[in-house]
Every structure is written in C-alpha cells, then in structure tokens.
C-alpha cells in the first residue's frame, strides 16, 4: 500500500545522495521552483503523474520504488 512518508523519505534520500539542492532537482524535472520538492519531501503534497515519472527517470529508479510499492529501485 502506498504511504506518503515512504515517498517523501525516498525522494529526499535520492536527492541528497546525488548531492542535489531542491532547486537543482526541481529544475531538472521541469518544476519552476524548489517549493514543490520541499512539499514532496515533507509529505505535504504529491507530484503529478508526469512529475513522478520525471523523478523516477532522473534517478533511474522505478515509480514503484519511489512510491514504496517495491523495495527494489531497479526498473523491471
């Protein structure tokens, strides 16, 4: 089952592991400001499907991994 907290934690982990600022990640996935990334990482908002796919593509992980539906980051 999907939990916002898992998504928030995994997004923050991936961003910090790649040494990215919130603004750099936002820009890389086509968002206009770092505020959206901040809201995602705090679990306050969820991304659109387009942004979710862009985040998964950027980090080369599956959408299922980002959403906590799988513990395997690899795409299948």
N, CA, C and O atoms as a Tinker XYZ file with bonds, in Angstrom:
   304  protein
     1  N      0.837000   -1.179000    0.000000    73     2
     2  CA     0.000000    0.000000    0.000000    64     1     3
     3  C      0.889000    1.252000    0.000000    63     2     4     5
     4  O      1.923000    1.293000    0.666000    81     3
     5  N      0.478000    2.239000   -0.736000    73     3     6
     6  CA     1.227000    3.492000   -0.854000    64     5     7
     7  C      1.157000    4.296000    0.442000    63     6     8     9
     8  O      0.097000    4.431000    1.053000    81     7
     9  N      2.315000    4.828000    0.848000    73     7    10
    10  CA     2.380000    5.726000    2.003000    64     9    11
    11  C      3.196000    6.952000    1.609000    63    10    12    13
    12  O      4.315000    6.836000    1.110000    81    11
    13  N      2.619000    8.122000    1.841000    73    11    14
    14  CA     3.302000    9.375000    1.504000    64    13    15
    15  C      4.658000    9.485000    2.173000    63    14    16    17
    16  O      5.598000   10.026000    1.591000    81    15
    17  N      4.764000    8.973000    3.399000    73    15    18
    18  CA     6.013000    9.092000    4.149000    64    17    19
    19  C      7.161000    8.363000    3.447000    63    18    20    21
    20  O      8.292000    8.848000    3.431000    81    19
    21  N      6.865000    7.203000    2.871000    73    19    22
    22  CA     7.907000    6.451000    2.164000    64    21    23
    23  C      8.362000    7.228000    0.940000    63    22    24    25
    24  O      9.562000    7.352000    0.692000    81    23
    25  N      7.410000    7.752000    0.173000    73    23    26
    26  CA     7.769000    8.558000   -0.988000    64    25    27
    27  C      8.639000    9.742000   -0.568000    63    26    28    29
    28  O      9.674000   10.008000   -1.180000    81    27
    29  N      8.215000   10.444000    0.470000    73    27    30
    30  CA     8.956000   11.615000    0.952000    64    29    31
    31  C     10.380000   11.238000    1.349000    63    30    32    33
    32  O     11.333000   11.923000    0.978000    81    31
    33  N     10.525000   10.159000    2.096000    73    31    34
    34  CA    11.849000    9.723000    2.552000    64    33    35
    35  C     12.737000    9.296000    1.393000    63    34    36    37
    36  O     13.920000    9.636000    1.350000    81    35
    37  N     12.166000    8.556000    0.460000    73    35    38
    38  CA    12.976000    8.072000   -0.669000    64    37    39
    39  C     13.392000    9.214000   -1.583000    63    38    40    41
    40  O     14.517000    9.227000   -2.083000    81    39
    41  N     12.515000   10.157000   -1.803000    73    39    42
    42  CA    12.874000   11.306000   -2.634000    64    41    43
    43  C     14.002000   12.098000   -1.983000    63    42    44    45
    44  O     14.975000   12.456000   -2.647000    81    43
    45  N     13.879000   12.366000   -0.708000    73    43    46
    46  CA    14.926000   13.115000   -0.012000    64    45    47
    47  C     16.250000   12.349000   -0.019000    63    46    48    49
    48  O     17.313000   12.932000   -0.232000    81    47
    49  N     16.173000   11.045000    0.214000    73    47    50
    50  CA    17.384000   10.217000    0.193000    64    49    51
    51  C     18.066000   10.295000   -1.168000    63    50    52    53
    52  O     19.271000   10.535000   -1.248000    81    51
    53  N     17.304000   10.094000   -2.231000    73    51    54
    54  CA    17.887000   10.123000   -3.573000    64    53    55
    55  C     18.472000   11.493000   -3.892000    63    54    56    57
    56  O     19.554000   11.588000   -4.471000    81    55
    57  N     17.774000   12.537000   -3.522000    73    55    58
    58  CA    18.270000   13.896000   -3.799000    64    57    59
    59  C     19.577000   14.161000   -3.079000    63    58    60    61
    60  O     20.526000   14.680000   -3.667000    81    59
    61  N     19.625000   13.801000   -1.791000    73    59    62
    62  CA    20.849000   14.074000   -1.023000    64    61    63
    63  C     22.000000   13.157000   -1.446000    63    62    64    65
    64  O     23.158000   13.575000   -1.435000    81    63
    65  N     21.693000   11.916000   -1.815000    73    63    66
    66  CA    22.738000   11.000000   -2.296000    64    65    67
    67  C     23.370000   11.501000   -3.591000    63    66    68    69
    68  O     24.537000   11.222000   -3.868000    81    67
    69  N     22.608000   12.227000   -4.368000    73    67    70
    70  CA    23.113000   12.793000   -5.622000    64    69    71
    71  C     23.631000   14.230000   -5.434000    63    70    72    73
    72  O     23.952000   14.920000   -6.402000    81    71
    73  N     23.704000   14.658000   -4.178000    73    71    74
    74  CA    24.211000   15.993000   -3.850000    64    73    75
    75  C     23.496000   17.103000   -4.623000    63    74    76    77
    76  O     24.128000   18.021000   -5.147000    81    75
    77  N     22.187000   17.001000   -4.680000    73    75    78
    78  CA    21.387000   17.999000   -5.391000    64    77    79
    79  C     20.669000   18.912000   -4.414000    63    78    80    81
    80  O     20.186000   18.467000   -3.373000    81    79
    81  N     20.603000   20.164000   -4.747000    73    79    82
    82  CA    19.747000   21.071000   -3.993000    64    81    83
    83  C     18.311000   20.842000   -4.454000    63    82    84    85
    84  O     18.072000   20.227000   -5.493000    81    83
    85  N     17.372000   21.338000   -3.677000    73    83    86
    86  CA    15.969000   21.227000   -4.082000    64    85    87
    87  C     15.738000   21.967000   -5.393000    63    86    88    89
    88  O     14.996000   21.493000   -6.254000    81    87
    89  N     16.365000   23.116000   -5.543000    73    87    90
    90  CA    16.204000   23.897000   -6.767000    64    89    91
    91  C     16.777000   23.152000   -7.970000    63    90    92    93
    92  O     16.162000   23.138000   -9.037000    81    91
    93  N     17.940000   22.538000   -7.812000    73    91    94
    94  CA    18.546000   21.802000   -8.925000    64    93    95
    95  C     17.662000   20.644000   -9.358000    63    94    96    97
    96  O     17.495000   20.409000  -10.555000    81    95
    97  N     17.095000   19.919000   -8.404000    73    95    98
    98  CA    16.209000   18.810000   -8.751000    64    97    99
    99  C     14.935000   19.321000   -9.405000    63    98   100   101
   100  O     14.479000   18.768000  -10.406000    81    99
   101  N     14.367000   20.369000   -8.842000    73    99   102
   102  CA    13.148000   20.942000   -9.423000    64   101   103
   103  C     13.385000   21.333000  -10.878000    63   102   104   105
   104  O     12.571000   21.026000  -11.749000    81   103
   105  N     14.486000   22.001000  -11.136000    73   103   106
   106  CA    14.821000   22.427000  -12.499000    64   105   107
   107  C     15.011000   21.223000  -13.416000    63   106   108   109
   108  O     14.563000   21.234000  -14.563000    81   107
   109  N     15.673000   20.189000  -12.910000    73   107   110
   110  CA    15.958000   19.004000  -13.719000    64   109   111
   111  C     14.700000   18.266000  -14.156000    63   110   112   113
   112  O     14.680000   17.645000  -15.219000    81   111
   113  N     13.654000   18.331000  -13.343000    73   111   114
   114  CA    12.414000   17.610000  -13.696000    64   113   115
   115  C     11.311000   18.539000  -14.206000    63   114   116   117
   116  O     10.160000   18.125000  -14.350000    81   115
   117  N     11.669000   19.794000  -14.476000    73   115   118
   118  CA    10.734000   20.708000  -15.107000    64   117   119
   119  C      9.797000   21.466000  -14.189000    63   118   120   121
   120  O      8.763000   21.966000  -14.631000    81   119
   121  N     10.149000   21.555000  -12.913000    73   119   122
   122  CA     9.342000   22.353000  -11.988000    64   121   123
   123  C      9.913000   23.760000  -11.922000    63   122   124   125
   124  O     11.099000   23.962000  -12.180000    81   123
   125  N      9.079000   24.732000  -11.579000    73   123   126
   126  CA     9.502000   26.132000  -11.608000    64   125   127
   127  C     10.222000   26.600000  -10.349000    63   126   128   129
   128  O     10.947000   27.595000  -10.380000    81   127
   129  N     10.022000   25.879000   -9.228000    73   127   130
   130  CA    10.684000   26.312000   -8.000000    64   129   131
   131  C     10.981000   25.120000   -7.098000    63   130   132   133
   132  O     10.463000   24.021000   -7.298000    81   131
   133  N     11.821000   25.364000   -6.108000    73   131   134
   134  CA    12.168000   24.303000   -5.165000    64   133   135
   135  C     11.029000   24.012000   -4.189000    63   134   136   137
   136  O     11.057000   22.998000   -3.491000    81   135
   137  N     10.041000   24.884000   -4.135000    73   135   138
   138  CA     8.936000   24.720000   -3.191000    64   137   139
   139  C      8.201000   23.405000   -3.345000    63   138   140   141
   140  O      7.803000   22.796000   -2.351000    81   139
   141  N      8.013000   22.957000   -4.585000    73   139   142
   142  CA     7.321000   21.689000   -4.808000    64   141   143
   143  C      8.119000   20.528000   -4.233000    63   142   144   145
   144  O      7.551000   19.647000   -3.588000    81   143
   145  N      9.429000   20.518000   -4.456000    73   143   146
   146  CA    10.280000   19.451000   -3.917000    64   145   147
   147  C     10.216000   19.474000   -2.399000    63   146   148   149
   148  O     10.122000   18.423000   -1.765000    81   147
   149  N     10.266000   20.644000   -1.820000    73   147   150
   150  CA    10.171000   20.789000   -0.366000    64   149   151
   151  C      8.856000   20.190000    0.152000    63   150   152   153
   152  O      8.847000   19.469000    1.150000    81   151
   153  N      7.768000   20.488000   -0.522000    73   151   154
   154  CA     6.454000   19.963000   -0.121000    64   153   155
   155  C      6.404000   18.443000   -0.270000    63   154   156   157
   156  O      5.834000   17.759000    0.580000    81   155
   157  N      6.995000   17.909000   -1.344000    73   155   158
   158  CA     7.031000   16.458000   -1.532000    64   157   159
   159  C      7.820000   15.799000   -0.403000    63   158   160   161
   160  O      7.381000   14.799000    0.164000    81   159
   161  N      8.987000   16.361000   -0.078000    73   159   162
   162  CA     9.850000   15.767000    0.938000    64   161   163
   163  C      9.264000   15.858000    2.343000    63   162   164   165
   164  O      9.607000   15.056000    3.212000    81   163
   165  N      8.400000   16.811000    2.566000    73   163   166
   166  CA     7.731000   16.928000    3.863000    64   165   167
   167  C      6.454000   16.099000    3.921000    63   166   168   169
   168  O      5.822000   16.000000    4.972000    81   167
   169  N      6.074000   15.504000    2.794000    73   167   170
   170  CA     4.864000   14.705000    2.744000    64   169   171
   171  C      3.592000   15.522000    2.720000    63   170   172   173
   172  O      2.516000   15.012000    3.030000    81   171
   173  N      3.706000   16.789000    2.353000    73   171   174
   174  CA     2.540000   17.674000    2.332000    64   173   175
   175  C      1.764000   17.589000    1.029000    63   174   176   177
   176  O      0.544000   17.753000    1.018000    81   175
   177  N      2.462000   17.335000   -0.062000    73   175   178
   178  CA     1.845000   17.219000   -1.383000    64   177   179
   179  C      2.459000   16.055000   -2.128000    63   178   180   181
   180  O      3.544000   15.582000   -1.790000    81   179
   181  N      1.752000   15.602000   -3.145000    73   179   182
   182  CA     2.256000   14.553000   -4.031000    64   181   183
   183  C      2.438000   15.131000   -5.423000    63   182   184   185
   184  O      1.715000   16.044000   -5.822000    81   183
   185  N      3.404000   14.600000   -6.159000    73   183   186
   186  CA     3.618000   15.105000   -7.513000    64   185   187
   187  C      2.533000   14.619000   -8.471000    63   186   188   189
   188  O      1.840000   13.635000   -8.210000    81   187
   189  N      2.408000   15.324000   -9.566000    73   187   190
   190  CA     1.553000   14.837000  -10.650000    64   189   191
   191  C      2.184000   13.563000  -11.204000    63   190   192   193
   192  O      3.342000   13.257000  -10.919000    81   191
   193  N      1.426000   12.838000  -11.983000    73   191   194
   194  CA     1.965000   11.622000  -12.600000    64   193   195
   195  C      3.163000   11.961000  -13.481000    63   194   196   197
   196  O      4.156000   11.233000  -13.486000    81   195
   197  N      3.075000   13.049000  -14.217000    73   195   198
   198  CA     4.172000   13.454000  -15.088000    64   197   199
   199  C      5.441000   13.739000  -14.290000    63   198   200   201
   200  O      6.534000   13.340000  -14.691000    81   199
   201  N      5.293000   14.427000  -13.165000    73   199   202
   202  CA     6.448000   14.746000  -12.334000    64   201   203
   203  C      6.990000   13.493000  -11.664000    63   202   204   205
   204  O      8.205000   13.338000  -11.541000    81   203
   205  N      6.118000   12.606000  -11.233000    73   203   206
   206  CA     6.548000   11.347000  -10.623000    64   205   207
   207  C      7.393000   10.539000  -11.604000    63   206   208   209
   208  O      8.443000   10.011000  -11.236000    81   207
   209  N      6.941000   10.444000  -12.833000    73   207   210
   210  CA     7.698000    9.716000  -13.863000    64   209   211
   211  C      9.022000   10.426000  -14.137000    63   210   212   213
   212  O     10.049000    9.769000  -14.303000    81   211
   213  N      9.013000   11.742000  -14.185000    73   211   214
   214  CA    10.250000   12.502000  -14.414000    64   213   215
   215  C     11.252000   12.268000  -13.282000    63   214   216   217
   216  O     12.450000   12.137000  -13.535000    81   215
   217  N     10.773000   12.216000  -12.040000    73   215   218
   218  CA    11.658000   11.942000  -10.899000    64   217   219
   219  C     12.246000   10.540000  -10.998000    63   218   220   221
   220  O     13.445000   10.348000  -10.791000    81   219
   221  N     11.403000    9.562000  -11.314000    73   219   222
   222  CA    11.884000    8.186000  -11.455000    64   221   223
   223  C     12.912000    8.093000  -12.586000    63   222   224   225
   224  O     13.946000    7.444000  -12.429000    81   223
   225  N     12.637000    8.728000  -13.707000    73   223   226
   226  CA    13.580000    8.727000  -14.830000    64   225   227
   227  C     14.894000    9.392000  -14.451000    63   226   228   229
   228  O     15.970000    8.885000  -14.768000    81   227
   229  N     14.802000   10.522000  -13.777000    73   227   230
   230  CA    16.008000   11.261000  -13.408000    64   229   231
   231  C     16.930000   10.417000  -12.532000    63   230   232   233
   232  O     18.145000   10.400000  -12.734000    81   231
   233  N     16.348000    9.716000  -11.558000    73   231   234
   234  CA    17.146000    8.915000  -10.631000    64   233   235
   235  C     17.340000    7.473000  -11.102000    63   234   236   237
   236  O     17.977000    6.676000  -10.413000    81   235
   237  N     16.798000    7.140000  -12.264000    73   235   238
   238  CA    16.880000    5.783000  -12.825000    64   237   239
   239  C     16.370000    4.731000  -11.850000    63   238   240   241
   240  O     17.003000    3.696000  -11.640000    81   239
   241  N     15.223000    5.015000  -11.264000    73   239   242
   242  CA    14.553000    4.062000  -10.378000    64   241   243
   243  C     13.130000    3.864000  -10.906000    63   242   244   245
   244  O     12.654000    4.621000  -11.751000    81   243
   245  N     12.475000    2.843000  -10.394000    73   243   246
   246  CA    11.095000    2.609000  -10.808000    64   245   247
   247  C     10.141000    3.517000  -10.040000    63   246   248   249
   248  O     10.435000    3.954000   -8.928000    81   247
   249  N      9.018000    3.784000  -10.644000    73   247   250
   250  CA     7.964000    4.536000   -9.964000    64   249   251
   251  C      7.504000    3.755000   -8.730000    63   250   252   253
   252  O      7.237000    4.339000   -7.681000    81   251
   253  N      7.416000    2.433000   -8.867000    73   251   254
   254  CA     7.013000    1.600000   -7.727000    64   253   255
   255  C      7.957000    1.780000   -6.540000    63   254   256   257
   256  O      7.514000    1.823000   -5.392000    81   255
   257  N      9.252000    1.883000   -6.816000    73   255   258
   258  CA    10.216000    2.112000   -5.738000    64   257   259
   259  C      9.964000    3.464000   -5.071000    63   258   260   261
   260  O      9.916000    3.548000   -3.844000    81   259
   261  N      9.804000    4.503000   -5.857000    73   259   262
   262  CA     9.555000    5.831000   -5.290000    64   261   263
   263  C      8.294000    5.836000   -4.424000    63   262   264   265
   264  O      8.253000    6.494000   -3.384000    81   263
   265  N      7.280000    5.111000   -4.851000    73   263   266
   266  CA     6.011000    5.101000   -4.123000    64   265   267
   267  C      5.997000    4.127000   -2.952000    63   266   268   269
   268  O      5.024000    4.075000   -2.199000    81   267
   269  N      7.061000    3.360000   -2.796000    73   267   270
   270  CA     7.111000    2.402000   -1.695000    64   269   271
   271  C      6.369000    1.110000   -1.972000    63   270   272   273
   272  O      6.090000    0.338000   -1.055000    81   271
   273  N      6.046000    0.871000   -3.242000    73   271   274
   274  CA     5.356000   -0.367000   -3.607000    64   273   275
   275  C      6.337000   -1.500000   -3.863000    63   274   276   277
   276  O      5.943000   -2.660000   -3.981000    81   275
   277  N      7.616000   -1.157000   -3.946000    73   275   278
   278  CA     8.691000   -2.127000   -4.125000    64   277   279
   279  C      9.912000   -1.625000   -3.359000    63   278   280   281
   280  O     10.134000   -0.419000   -3.246000    81   279
   281  N     10.687000   -2.546000   -2.844000    73   279   282
   282  CA    11.929000   -2.163000   -2.180000    64   281   283
   283  C     13.124000   -2.250000   -3.111000    63   282   284   285
   284  O     14.255000   -1.970000   -2.713000    81   283
   285  N     12.871000   -2.637000   -4.346000    73   283   286
   286  CA    13.942000   -2.758000   -5.342000    64   285   287
   287  C     13.916000   -1.514000   -6.233000    63   286   288   289
   288  O     12.937000   -1.280000   -6.942000    81   287
   289  N     14.977000   -0.726000   -6.198000    73   287   290
   290  CA    14.978000    0.508000   -7.002000    64   289   291
   291  C     15.090000    0.265000   -8.499000    63   290   292   293
   292  O     14.768000    1.149000   -9.293000    81   291
   293  N     15.542000   -0.924000   -8.899000    73   291   294
   294  CA    15.749000   -1.194000  -10.319000    64   293   295
   295  C     14.422000   -1.215000  -11.078000    63   294   296   297
   296  O     13.385000   -1.645000  -10.575000    81   295
   297  N     14.511000   -0.734000  -12.296000    73   295   298
   298  CA    13.340000   -0.808000  -13.187000    64   297   299
   299  C     13.254000   -2.220000  -13.720000    63   298   300   301
   300  O     14.268000   -2.894000  -13.903000    81   299
   301  N     12.037000   -2.658000  -13.967000    73   299   302
   302  CA    11.871000   -4.023000  -14.479000    64   301   303
   303  C     11.403000   -4.033000  -15.897000    63   302   304
   304  O     11.213000   -5.103000  -16.477000    81   303
